[in-house]
Amino acid sequence: MIQRVTLLSFLLILIVDVSFAQTAQFPIVQGFGGIYEIPEASESPDPNGNYKIIIDLVSASEDPKQINRMVDNIARMINLHGIAGVPRENIKVKVAVHGGAIFSILNDSFYEKLYGIKNPNLPVYEALKDVGVEFYICGQSLIAREMNTTDVWDGAEIALSMLTTLTTYVPQGYMLLRF
């Protein structure tokens, strides 16, 4: 009898576990920022809405040999809008990179000098750029870290500062998020 109850309990746990298991989806940014559909969600983005978002990307990576979680989070945010039915062209995203996040956007050559490996974040940045995300690197953060504009990924623009980038785009209707 105990074996039957144990077997039945195991089967029930397996059924419940399988029902919650999903495969990550990448509706807009392919290969990064995997997300999951939540059919029961009563709140989600309006598929007919237009979204203008500027991200204050300041967080450094916990491990320079891994993708910075906050860089991947940009892809997640875009994919979450996509899974809700918002078309790519209705999502405008700009990213102001500064502080410790500067290290995530270095070119492979400079990153290798610092960490001994190619920059694992660049494929994420490339995928984000492919879907229209614009990147602005804070020139003040570069100088504060004794870096040159030639040390960073060439897919980004150099800005006077993160502060002026935010004060330029927030009044234009961009929602500010901080990662």
PyMOL commands that set and color helices and strands:
alter all, ss='L'
color gray80, all
select helices_A, chain A and resi 2-20+69-83+88-90+99-105+108-115+122-130+139-144+149-151+162-172
alter helices_A, ss='H'
color red, helices_A
select strands_A, chain A and resi 51-57+91-97+134-138+157-159+175-178
alter strands_A, ss='S'
color yellow, strands_A
deselect
rebuild
show_as cartoon
